[in-house]
Amino acid sequence: MNSSMINAMVSMNGLQQKLDILADNIANANTTGYKRKQGSFEDLLTTLKQQPEAFAQPGRLTPLGFNQGWGSRLTMVQPDLSQGQLQQTDQPYDVAIQGDALFEVMADDAGNLAYTRNGAFQLTFDNNGMNILTTKEGYPVLDTNDQRIEIPAEVKSVKFDKDGSVLGVLADGNTLALGQLKLVQAVKPALLSPVADNLFALADGLNVADVLRTVTAAPDNDISVNQGYLEASNVDLTDEMTELINVQRAYQLSARALSSSDTMMGLANNMRA
């Protein structure tokens, strides 16, 4: 009975973590550029046991040996970077990536980097009074030289080309090159950690080159930058709700198994010789 209680409790812990992942996905179904999380589970140690020879009664067909499992655990949570649907907004600073890539932004003044698919950009004044391109939360967007993209005062509007080039349109109609959006591709998506403000970051100690590589938007790699569009979340509510129901039922069964084991243990403790 102790083993059945341990099995049920371990399984309930893993299922609770799965519920948390599903709840996070459902809550962000309408978040621009959100990438759904998916968890990987594995069985814990399996014990091989052998029943005494006295159990080998005439007519018994099942073998004396059996496997005893100890539940499952969550081993990894990684983002699903599949493409979300592009939604037209016609806003000049809304930019969406078509293809497998991420925008690179500066996460803090210390120079730490973060990555996102949310292309809802805006202009923000920095401490020196210069207009720079940032996310809605104020994180500076970086160019291919790892520099902030500055928008001079004489620029009347901004144009984004398909390859990520940023052009400033002057009053006379001429254009001014302002840089090119830096795009990176996740070689090992499992090592991207979701952080605040719909960003991804790398854990301390990881080599950026082992996880990400710089890419250029071009037709030959099916990556393009689209101005006036935003990428919707890739969460499919139908799939998430179906999985939520399955996990809830599995949790209920594990809870019932735990309750039954507790009841049987109580009966055994109250038995009198």
ABEGO torsion letter per residue (X at the ends): XAAAAAAAAAAAAAAAAAAAAAAAAAAAAABBGBBBBBBBBBBBBBBBBBBBAAABBBGBABBABBBBBAEBBBABBBBBABBBBBBBAGBAABBBBBEBBBBBBBABAAGBBBBBABABBBBBBBAAGBBBBBBAAGBBBBBAAGBBBBBBAABABBBBBAAGBBBBBBAAGBBBBAEBBBBBBBABAAABBBBBGGBBBBBBGBBAAAABBBBBBBAAAGBBBBBGBBBBBABBAAAAAAAAAAAAAAAAAAAAAAAAAAAAAAAAAABBX
